[in-house]
C-alpha cells in the first residue's frame, strides 16, 4: 500500500514491508519502520524521519537516500531521528546516547 501526502505524517503503529509513505513533510512513526519512506519529496532538506524502531526497506529525505544499509542493521532497537546534515543522512537516538 502506498500513501502520498502533502505535509507531515504521523503514524500510530507500524509501517510494515510493502507499506510506503511519500510526503512533502516529515514522517513520525510511533511504531516500527520496516517498509519504505520518503520525506521531503518536493526537495525540502529540512524534513526528518522519526521512528520507535528502524529497519526500513528504503529510506530517503529529499534527494538523499540512506546509502549504508550495514549502518541500519547495526542500530540498536531504540527510538531514532534521521535528518540531513552536511548533505548526508544522520541518525541520532532520541536519548542522544550512542
Buried (B, 14 or more C-beta within 10 A) or exposed (E): EEEEEEEBBEBEEBBEEEBBBBBBBBBBBEBBBBBBBBBBBEEBBEBBBBBBBBBBBEBBBBEBEBEEEEEBEEEEEEBBBBBBEEEEBEBBEEEEEE
